[in-house]
């Protein structure tokens, strides 16, 4: 009777799924991945610019890094003064979008929100309930495959009322590399949103080339103390293998047929070990000398 009269009942409230999707531009995705790789093995953090297109769509068109540092697996809060100043400067150069959320990296251990991340996300949602948190793993994002996810925290009133998660269906079923050991009952604290990104052909090429070594790395030189230590350890390994090589020569005279062919199965071939390692050491030393002379000649 109460239900017919329009009065509230004790029946559990039904939450409809809005099918909300986060669309990330190719440039924003490349910036996040590059920023994340620069911070390995430490987490990095930044802000996302875009717009809330409608009730079902969030568009992220650009991102910018923040100067916050990180220790271990947590990041500091974003300074409000820096955020406001950066947004104003971007508007002066033709970027009028507002902040729609924040992003940070989890280098090597999957995409999820830690307890600190959830508190950070709630601070954003106090400004706008639709703000999102994007997590990207720059270590596992290789050869064009991006490990990324978008999250939003569950409203506190739903947690206190012990209701179900605020959506009937989420994108959490197809999440990759979710480190469930880092949190308990994620659906009770936050939920995942659908995420989509479309890249042009040049952007796709840049994404695949993101993990390639930089051309300038070939001209870098290590410290002389480190190089000396590495070369001495390699020389010692070569010297230690000489008795094994002498014994191998003696055994060759006694063996024949199948025994001769199988003499190195499951063992290190001392002759091959000496050849390959001596060639590698000679090549490395000559390359190091060339880089040292090049730097001395160029920057004298």
N, C-alpha and C positions, 0 to 999 in steps of 0.2 A: 504493500500500500504506500509506503514511504517513497518507493521508486516511482510509482505512478503519480504521486503528488509533486514530484520534482525535488524531493528532499534528498540530501546526501545519504549514501549507504556505506556499509563497510566493505563493499566489493572493491577489489584492487583496480586502480586506475589503469586504463589501457593507454600506452604510449605508442603513437604512430611514428613510423620511420619516414623522415623527410627526404631521404636519399641524397643528403648533402654531399657535394663533391668539391674537392680542392683542385683547381687547375693551376699548374705551375709552368711559367714560360721557360723556354730553353735557356735563355740567358740567366734567369734566376737559379735554375738547377745547376748550371755550370759554375756559377759563382759560389754556391753552397759547397759543391764538391771540391773546388779548388781551395776554398778557405779551410775546409775540413782537413784536406791533405797537408796543408801548410802547418797545421797544429799537431799532427801525429807525433807522439802518442797522447797528447793532451787534448781535452775537449775544447772546442771553440764555440762561440755564441754570436748571434747576429739577429737583425730584425728584418721582417718581410714587409714589403710595400705592395699594395693592391687595393682591391675593393670587394665589398659584399654585393655581388651583382644582383642577386635575388635571394629568396629564402632557401634555395637549393644549390647555389653556386657561390664559391669564393675564388676570386682570381688573384694570383700572385704574379706580379709582373717584374719585380726587381727585389734585390736584397742588399743589405750593407752590413759589414762586420762591425762589431763593437770592440772597444779596447779592453774588455774584461779579461782577466786571467783565469786560469783554472788549475785545480790541484786534484790529481787522481781522476775520479770519475764524477766530479761535480763542478758546476760553474757558478760564478758570482752573479748577483742580480744586476740587471741592466740599469745604469744610471739614467734617471728621468731627464736630467739637464742635457746630457749628451744626446739622448733620443730626440728631444724637442729641437735642439740646435741642428742636428743632422737633417731632420725632416724639413726644416725651414730652408736650409742650404740646398737641398735637393729640389725644392719647389722653385728656387731661383734659376735652376738649370733645366727646367722643363720636366720635372718629375713630380706632378701634383698629387700622386696617390698617398693614401694614409697607411698607417701601420695596421696590418691585419693579423699580426701574430709574431712569433719569434721562432728561430731555428737554432739547433745546436747539434754537435756531432757526437757519436759514440764510436770511436775508432776501434773496430775489431770485435765488439761485443754486442752487436745487434741493436735493433730499434725498439725502444720502450721508454717509459717515463719512470724515473726513480722518484723517491719520496721528495727529494729537493726539487726535481723538475715539476712535480705536481703542484707544489707550493708556488713555484714561479709562474706556472700556468694560471693558477687561481688569481694571482695578482693582476695578470693581463685581463682575465675575464671580469674582474671588478670594474675595469674601464669599459669593456665591451664583451658581452656574454658570448659573442660569436668568434672571439679571437681563438686562434689555433696554435698548436705547438708542432713543429715539424722536426723529426729526428732523422739524420742521415748517417750512414756508416761508410766513411770514405775508404776504409781498408777492404771491405767486402764488395765495394762497387768497382768492378773491374770489367774491362772490355765491353763497355756499353751497357752492362747490366747494373742498374742503380738499386741499392738497398735503401729505401726511404719510406717513411710513414708519417701520417698526420694524426694528431690526437687532440682531444678536448676532455676536460675533467667533468666528472659527473656532478650535477648540482648538489650542494650540501644538503638541501632540504630532502632530496631523494635518498641520500645516504642515511640521514637521521630517521626517516620514515621506513627505512629498510625496504624500499621499493626495488623493483628490477631496474636494469639499466634503461636509460631514457630512449632507447631505440629497440625495435623488435629485431631488426637485422643490422649488422654493421659490416665493415670491410675486414674485420679481424680474422675471418676464416682463411683468407689468402695471404696473410702476413708471412714474410720470410725472415728467418733468423730472429725470432722473438725470444729473448732470453727470459723465460718465465721464472727462472730461479731468482731473479732480482726483485720480484714483487709478488704479492699475494692477492688473489682474486682481482685481476686488473679491471674486469667489468664493473666492479663495485666502486672503483676509484676514478677510472677514465675509460674512454672508449675511442675506437679508431674510426677515422673518416675515410671515405673513398678518395683516392688521389690519382690524378692523371696529368701527364705532360706530353706535349707534342713538340718535336724538334724539327727544324729545317735540315736540309742536307748538310750545309756547312756546320751547323751546330752538332749534328750527329757525328761528323768527322772530328770535331773538336773534343767531343765526349770520349770517343775511342782513343784519341791521342793524349788524353789527359794524364794517363799513367806512364807515358813514355819518358825515358830519362831526358833531362835537358841537355842541349848540345854543349853548354858551357861546362858540364860536369867533367868532360874529358880533359879540360885544362886545369882542373883543381888538383892541388898537391896535398898529401898528408904531411903531418909533422915528421921531421927526420928521425926523432926518437921512436915513433910508432913504426915507421918503415924499417928502421934498423932492427927492431925487435921482431917484426914479422919475417924479415929476410933471414935472420939468424935461426928462427924456429924452423923455417923451411929447409935451410941448409943442414940443420941437425937431423931432420927426418930423412934427407937424402943420404947422409953419412951412415945413419943407423941401418939403412936398407942395403948397404954394400955387402956385409957378410951374407945376407940372404941371397944376393945375386951370385956371389961366389959359390955358395952351396948349390944353387940351381944349375950352374954350369957343370959342376961335378956330377950331379944327378943325371944330367942329359946324356952323359957317356954310358951310364948303366942302364938306361931305360930305352925301350923301343916299342914301336907299334902303338897299341891302344894306351898302354901305360904312359907313354911319352905325351900323347895328346891330352890325356886327362890329368896330368900332373898338377895343373893350376886350378882345377875345378874346386870351388869353394875357398880358394886362397887368393892372396894378392900376388900378382905376377911381378916379381921384383924388377925385371927388365923393363916392363911397361911402366911401372911406377917411377923408376929413375928417368926414363925418357920423357914422359909427360910432365912430371913435376920440374925437371931441370929446364925444359923448354918454357914452361909457364913462368918460372922464376926469372929466366933471362929476359923474356918479353916484358915482364912487369918492371924489372930494374931499368931496362932501356927506355921504357915509356915514362917512368918516373924521372929519369935523367933528362929526357926531352922536354917534359913539362917544366922542370926546374929551370933549365936553360932558357926556355921560351919566356917564362915569367921574368927571369932576371934581365933578359934582353929588352922586353917590352916595357917593364916598369922601372928601369934603372934611372 
